[in-house]
Amino acid sequence: MDTTTITELLDGNTNSQANDPIKNVSYTGKILLGITGGVAFGLTVICASFVSPALRKFTLPYVPATKQQISNILSALNGRSGTLLDLGSGDGRIVLETVKHKFLSDGVELNPWLVLYSKFNALRKGVHRSTKFIRADLWKYDVSIYDNIVIFGVEQMMNDLEKKLLKECKGDCNIIACRFPLPNLVPKKTIGHGIDTVWVYDCKQ
């Protein structure tokens, strides 16, 4: 086989590769694929934090409060004042809404991404000096200083939560349970219906 034949064969292989769309992935394309994959992975990690359980003891996924739930909570707070704690504060919307009504509102949340998001929203809305968002496990957080407590719970946790509240809350504390009632205390007021229901209790019982 002479040199001309070898050259032609090599040229033929080169042309074949050039015409193969699978093998002919450009360098820029590979970079774009890598960037897209990295962004997708990052978003997955962040979003997973938003929907993962916010409590260690019970599975409590992040579910934002509806406008009707917020309205019912504000009705339950009518005539009240002072300090307010949202246990498992999620994205902070209860805290940010109640601070507009002159409450000194704090939020306790275990999920670090939600705490950062809440702080950012408070800063953006100019109420960061009137609110506080604490990253903590609510089972270990002392609630005794608060005049009002709001909790969005799951059914499995309400019995243990009731025990904690009765042990730690001061006598005139106003407790607002959302979605699920406390199992043993008798509510002094019930507002709304369905998933938007809130039950209002005091610790004098």
VEXDREN-381887 format. One line per field, with one value per residue (C-alpha): residue number from 1; x, y, z; residue in three letters. Coordinates in Angstrom, 1 decimal, decimal comma. Example, Ala and Ser with C-alpha at 12.3 -4.5 7.8 and 13.67 -1.06 7.14 Angstrom:
# residues 2
pator = 1_2
u = 12,3_13,7
v = -4,5_-1,1
w = 7,8_7,1
vexmi = ALA_SER
//
This chain:
# residues 205
pator = 1_2_3_4_5_6_7_8_9_10_11_12_13_14_15_16_17_18_19_20_21_22_23_24_25_26_27_28_29_30_31_32_33_34_35_36_37_38_39_40_41_42_43_44_45_46_47_48_49_50_51_52_53_54_55_56_57_58_59_60_61_62_63_64_65_66_67_68_69_70_71_72_73_74_75_76_77_78_79_80_81_82_83_84_85_86_87_88_89_90_91_92_93_94_95_96_97_98_99_100_101_102_103_104_105_106_107_108_109_110_111_112_113_114_115_116_117_118_119_120_121_122_123_124_125_126_127_128_129_130_131_132_133_134_135_136_137_138_139_140_141_142_143_144_145_146_147_148_149_150_151_152_153_154_155_156_157_158_159_160_161_162_163_164_165_166_167_168_169_170_171_172_173_174_175_176_177_178_179_180_181_182_183_184_185_186_187_188_189_190_191_192_193_194_195_196_197_198_199_200_201_202_203_204_205
u = 0,0_1,6_1,6_-1,2_-3,6_-2,8_-3,5_-6,8_-7,9_-7,0_-8,8_-11,8_-11,8_-11,5_-14,4_-16,5_-16,0_-16,8_-20,1_-21,0_-23,3_-22,8_-19,0_-19,0_-20,1_-18,4_-16,3_-18,8_-21,7_-19,9_-19,4_-23,0_-24,1_-21,9_-23,2_-26,8_-26,2_-24,6_-27,4_-30,0_-28,2_-28,0_-31,7_-32,5_-30,5_-32,1_-35,7_-35,2_-34,5_-37,8_-39,9_-37,9_-39,1_-38,6_-38,6_-36,5_-39,0_-42,0_-42,3_-43,5_-43,0_-43,0_-46,5_-47,2_-50,1_-53,0_-54,5_-57,5_-55,4_-53,6_-56,9_-58,2_-55,1_-55,4_-59,1_-57,9_-55,4_-58,1_-57,8_-54,4_-51,0_-47,4_-45,0_-45,8_-44,0_-44,6_-43,4_-42,1_-42,3_-41,5_-41,1_-41,9_-45,2_-47,1_-44,3_-44,2_-48,0_-48,4_-45,7_-47,8_-50,4_-47,9_-46,9_-43,3_-43,1_-40,4_-40,2_-38,5_-37,6_-35,1_-34,6_-31,7_-32,8_-36,2_-34,6_-32,4_-35,3_-37,4_-34,6_-34,2_-37,9_-38,0_-35,0_-36,7_-39,9_-38,1_-39,3_-36,0_-35,6_-39,0_-38,7_-36,4_-36,0_-34,2_-32,9_-33,7_-35,5_-38,9_-38,9_-35,8_-36,9_-38,2_-41,6_-42,3_-41,8_-44,4_-48,0_-49,2_-48,1_-49,0_-48,4_-49,0_-48,6_-49,3_-51,7_-49,0_-47,2_-50,1_-50,2_-46,5_-46,8_-49,7_-47,7_-44,8_-47,1_-48,9_-45,5_-43,8_-46,5_-47,5_-51,1_-52,5_-50,7_-53,0_-52,3_-53,5_-53,3_-53,7_-54,8_-55,0_-56,4_-54,7_-56,1_-57,1_-57,6_-61,0_-60,7_-62,2_-62,8_-62,8_-62,5_-62,9_-63,4_-61,5_-57,7_-58,1_-59,5_-57,7_-58,4_-57,7_-56,7_-55,4_-53,2_-55,5_-57,3
v = 0,0_3,3_6,6_8,1_5,2_5,5_9,3_8,7_6,2_8,5_11,4_9,1_8,3_12,0_12,9_10,1_11,4_14,9_13,7_11,8_14,0_12,0_12,2_15,8_17,4_20,8_22,0_24,8_22,3_20,2_23,3_24,3_20,8_20,9_24,3_23,2_20,0_22,0_24,5_21,8_20,0_23,2_24,0_20,4_20,8_24,1_23,0_19,8_21,9_23,7_20,6_18,4_17,9_20,9_19,0_16,1_14,3_14,5_14,8_18,4_19,4_23,1_24,0_27,8_29,3_30,3_33,8_32,5_30,9_34,2_36,1_33,6_33,9_37,7_37,3_35,0_37,8_40,5_42,4_40,9_42,5_41,9_39,2_36,5_33,3_31,3_27,8_26,2_29,6_28,3_31,2_33,7_35,0_34,7_36,7_39,3_39,7_40,0_42,5_44,8_44,6_45,9_42,5_41,8_38,7_36,0_32,8_29,5_27,3_24,4_24,6_26,9_27,9_29,0_31,0_32,8_33,4_34,8_37,2_38,3_39,0_40,9_43,1_43,6_44,8_47,0_45,2_43,4_45,5_44,4_40,7_37,8_34,5_31,8_28,5_26,1_22,8_23,9_21,1_22,6_26,3_28,0_29,6_31,0_34,6_34,9_36,3_34,6_31,4_30,2_26,6_24,8_21,2_17,7_15,4_13,1_15,9_17,7_15,7_16,2_19,8_20,4_19,0_21,4_24,4_23,6_23,2_26,3_28,9_31,6_31,6_34,3_33,0_32,9_29,7_29,4_25,9_25,7_22,7_20,4_21,1_20,3_16,9_17,6_21,3_22,8_25,7_29,0_29,9_28,1_30,2_28,9_25,5_22,7_23,1_26,9_26,2_27,7_26,8_29,3_28,2_29,7_28,1_28,9_25,5
w = 0,0_-1,1_0,8_-1,3_-0,4_3,3_3,1_1,4_4,0_6,8_5,1_4,7_8,5_9,3_7,1_8,5_12,1_10,9_9,5_12,7_14,7_17,9_17,8_16,6_19,9_20,0_23,0_23,6_23,7_26,3_28,5_28,2_29,1_32,2_33,3_32,8_34,8_37,6_37,8_37,8_40,6_42,7_42,2_43,3_46,5_47,3_46,5_48,4_51,5_51,1_50,9_53,3_56,9_59,0_62,3_63,3_65,6_63,1_59,4_58,9_55,2_54,3_53,2_52,8_54,7_52,5_52,4_54,2_56,9_57,4_57,6_60,2_62,3_62,3_63,4_66,2_67,3_67,3_70,6_71,4_71,4_72,6_71,5_69,0_68,1_64,9_65,6_62,4_60,6_57,1_54,7_57,4_56,0_59,3_61,1_58,4_58,3_62,1_62,5_60,3_63,1_65,7_67,2_68,1_66,0_66,0_63,9_64,8_61,9_61,6_57,8_57,2_53,6_54,9_57,7_55,2_52,8_55,7_56,8_53,2_52,9_56,2_55,0_51,6_53,3_55,8_58,9_59,8_62,9_64,2_63,5_64,4_62,7_64,7_63,3_66,1_66,9_68,3_70,8_72,4_72,1_75,2_74,4_77,9_77,1_74,4_74,6_71,5_69,7_66,2_65,1_61,8_62,9_61,7_63,6_65,0_66,8_68,4_71,6_72,4_71,4_73,7_76,6_75,8_75,6_78,8_80,6_79,3_78,3_80,7_81,9_79,6_76,5_73,4_71,4_67,8_66,2_62,4_60,3_63,3_66,8_70,1_71,2_74,9_75,4_74,6_72,2_73,3_69,7_66,3_63,1_59,6_58,2_56,4_56,0_56,8_60,3_63,3_66,9_69,7_73,2_76,4_79,0_81,9_81,5
vexmi = MET_ASP_THR_THR_THR_ILE_THR_GLU_LEU_LEU_ASP_GLY_ASN_THR_ASN_SER_GLN_ALA_ASN_ASP_PRO_ILE_LYS_ASN_VAL_SER_TYR_THR_GLY_LYS_ILE_LEU_LEU_GLY_ILE_THR_GLY_GLY_VAL_ALA_PHE_GLY_LEU_THR_VAL_ILE_CYS_ALA_SER_PHE_VAL_SER_PRO_ALA_LEU_ARG_LYS_PHE_THR_LEU_PRO_TYR_VAL_PRO_ALA_THR_LYS_GLN_GLN_ILE_SER_ASN_ILE_LEU_SER_ALA_LEU_ASN_GLY_ARG_SER_GLY_THR_LEU_LEU_ASP_LEU_GLY_SER_GLY_ASP_GLY_ARG_ILE_VAL_LEU_GLU_THR_VAL_LYS_HIS_LYS_PHE_LEU_SER_ASP_GLY_VAL_GLU_LEU_ASN_PRO_TRP_LEU_VAL_LEU_TYR_SER_LYS_PHE_ASN_ALA_LEU_ARG_LYS_GLY_VAL_HIS_ARG_SER_THR_LYS_PHE_ILE_ARG_ALA_ASP_LEU_TRP_LYS_TYR_ASP_VAL_SER_ILE_TYR_ASP_ASN_ILE_VAL_ILE_PHE_GLY_VAL_GLU_GLN_MET_MET_ASN_ASP_LEU_GLU_LYS_LYS_LEU_LEU_LYS_GLU_CYS_LYS_GLY_ASP_CYS_ASN_ILE_ILE_ALA_CYS_ARG_PHE_PRO_LEU_PRO_ASN_LEU_VAL_PRO_LYS_LYS_THR_ILE_GLY_HIS_GLY_ILE_ASP_THR_VAL_TRP_VAL_TYR_ASP_CYS_LYS_GLN
//
